[in-house]
């Protein structure tokens, strides 16, 4: 197998430090030490620590949204689409606790405002994606759901974010996928119940 690039080693090390040191700021000195490079070497690959965080967020966006597109191509049932998007996001969080800290803004205290905006946009894109799925259901002639697409999309996004926060609060001990199936069954009954009279 080819050796990972120095750039990837730095990013993987940063993600690991975010996971192993919840609640602590990661200094460039600590990162350089853990990655086995000099601080000067860090700055040869990234202009700033903010750029490193941006690269990790870029990885999260690419991983999540490319897979969402696959889900939408492969599955046409509205409830299944929403379930698999939830499962995808919570599974990604489970496998990437360090990046989860970034997505929750936990690791961004004192960092560039642009990073906070990008994290907000990540969850806004998720919510928009849910809205689109729910609106398409109407276009396909499915019975109208009791909840409006906007409210249902917000509830699912908040639910995902809440499970991620719980994972973070447990020091990454309790997977966000724990009891997902029974929780979703309850959630599904609320989200996709037909509107009265349909």
C-alpha positions in Angstrom: 0.0 0.0 0.0 1.3 3.5 -0.8 2.3 5.6 2.2 -0.2 8.4 3.1 1.0 11.8 2.1 2.4 14.1 4.7 -0.7 16.3 4.3 -3.0 13.3 5.1 -0.9 12.3 8.0 -1.3 15.8 9.5 -5.1 15.7 9.0 -5.4 12.2 10.4 -3.4 13.2 13.4 -5.5 16.3 14.0 -8.7 14.2 13.8 -7.2 11.8 16.3 -6.1 14.6 18.7 -9.6 16.1 18.6 -11.0 12.7 19.5 -8.5 12.0 22.3 -8.6 15.4 23.9 -12.2 16.4 24.1 -12.7 19.9 25.5 -9.0 20.9 24.8 -7.7 23.3 22.2 -5.2 21.6 19.9 -2.0 23.8 19.5 0.1 23.6 16.4 3.0 22.6 18.6 1.1 19.6 20.0 -0.1 18.7 16.5 3.4 18.9 15.0 4.7 16.7 17.8 2.0 14.1 17.4 2.4 14.0 13.6 6.2 13.7 13.9 6.9 16.9 11.9 8.1 20.4 12.7 5.7 23.3 13.0 7.4 24.8 9.9 6.4 21.6 8.0 2.8 22.0 9.1 2.7 25.5 7.6 4.3 24.3 4.4 1.1 22.2 3.9 -1.5 24.5 5.5 -1.3 28.2 5.8 -3.0 28.1 9.2 -4.8 25.8 11.7 -8.1 27.1 10.3 -7.1 25.7 6.9 -6.5 22.3 8.5 -10.0 22.4 10.1 -11.4 23.5 6.7 -9.8 20.4 5.1 -11.4 18.1 7.7 -14.8 19.8 7.1 -14.3 19.4 3.3 -13.7 15.7 3.9 -16.9 15.5 5.9 -18.9 17.3 3.2 -17.5 15.2 0.4 -18.1 12.0 2.2 -21.6 12.7 3.3 -23.1 14.6 0.4 -21.7 12.2 -2.3 -23.2 9.3 -0.4 -26.6 11.1 0.0 -26.7 11.5 -3.8 -26.2 7.7 -4.1 -29.0 7.1 -1.6 -31.4 9.3 -3.6 -30.5 7.4 -6.8 -30.9 4.0 -5.3 -34.1 4.4 -3.2 -37.3 6.2 -4.2 -39.3 5.5 -1.0 -39.5 8.7 1.1 -39.3 7.2 4.6 -36.4 4.9 3.5 -34.5 7.8 2.0 -34.8 9.8 5.2 -33.8 6.8 7.3 -30.7 6.1 5.3 -29.7 9.7 5.3 -30.0 9.7 9.1 -28.1 6.4 9.3 -25.4 7.7 7.0 -24.8 10.9 9.2 -24.8 9.0 12.5 -22.6 6.3 11.1 -20.1 8.9 9.8 -20.1 10.6 13.3 -19.6 7.2 14.9 -16.5 6.5 12.7 -15.1 10.0 12.9 -15.5 11.3 16.5 -12.8 14.0 16.0 -14.6 15.4 13.0 -17.9 15.2 15.0 -16.4 17.6 17.5 -15.7 20.0 14.6 -19.2 19.7 13.2 -20.7 20.4 16.6 -18.5 23.6 16.9 -17.0 22.2 20.0 -13.4 22.4 18.7 -13.9 25.8 17.1 -13.9 28.0 20.2 -11.8 31.0 19.4 -11.3 29.9 15.8 -12.1 31.8 12.6 -15.7 32.9 12.2 -15.7 31.4 8.7 -15.3 27.9 10.2 -18.4 28.5 12.4 -20.4 29.6 9.3 -19.2 26.5 7.3 -20.4 24.2 10.1 -23.8 26.0 10.1 -24.0 25.5 6.4 -23.3 21.8 6.7 -26.4 21.3 8.8 -28.4 23.7 6.7 -27.6 21.6 3.6 -28.8 18.5 5.5 -32.1 20.2 6.4 -32.5 21.4 2.8 -31.9 17.9 1.6 -34.6 16.5 3.8 -37.0 19.2 2.7 -36.3 18.3 -1.0 -37.0 14.6 -0.3 -40.3 15.4 1.4 -41.4 17.8 -1.3 -40.6 15.2 -4.0 -42.9 12.8 -2.2 -45.9 15.1 -2.9 -44.8 15.4 -6.5 -44.8 11.6 -6.8 -48.4 11.6 -5.6 -47.7 10.0 -2.2 -50.4 10.7 0.5 -49.7 14.0 2.2 -48.0 13.7 5.6 -49.4 15.3 8.7 -46.3 17.4 9.1 -45.2 20.1 6.7 -41.9 19.3 4.9 -40.2 22.3 6.6 -41.1 21.1 10.1 -40.3 17.4 9.4 -36.9 18.4 7.9 -36.1 20.5 11.0 -37.1 17.7 13.4 -34.8 15.2 11.6 -31.9 17.5 11.5 -32.3 18.4 15.1 -32.6 14.7 16.0 -29.3 13.9 14.2 -27.5 16.8 15.8 -28.9 15.8 19.2 -27.6 12.3 18.9 -24.2 13.6 17.9 -24.1 15.9 20.9 -25.0 12.9 23.1 -22.1 10.9 21.6 -19.8 13.8 22.3 -21.1 14.2 25.9 -20.4 10.5 26.5 -16.8 11.1 25.6 -17.5 9.0 22.5 -18.4 6.0 24.5 -22.0 5.7 23.4 -22.4 5.3 19.7 -25.0 7.6 18.0 -26.3 4.5 16.3 -27.3 2.9 19.7 -31.0 1.9 19.6 -31.4 3.6 16.2 -34.0 1.2 14.9 -36.6 1.4 17.7 -36.0 5.2 18.0 -36.6 5.6 14.2 -39.8 3.5 14.4 -41.3 5.9 16.8 -40.0 8.9 14.9 -41.3 7.5 11.6 -44.8 7.2 12.9 -44.8 10.9 13.7 -43.0 12.1 10.6 -44.8 10.1 8.0 -48.3 9.8 9.4 -50.8 10.6 6.7 -52.7 13.9 7.1 -56.2 13.5 8.4 -58.7 12.9 5.6 -56.1 11.2 3.3 
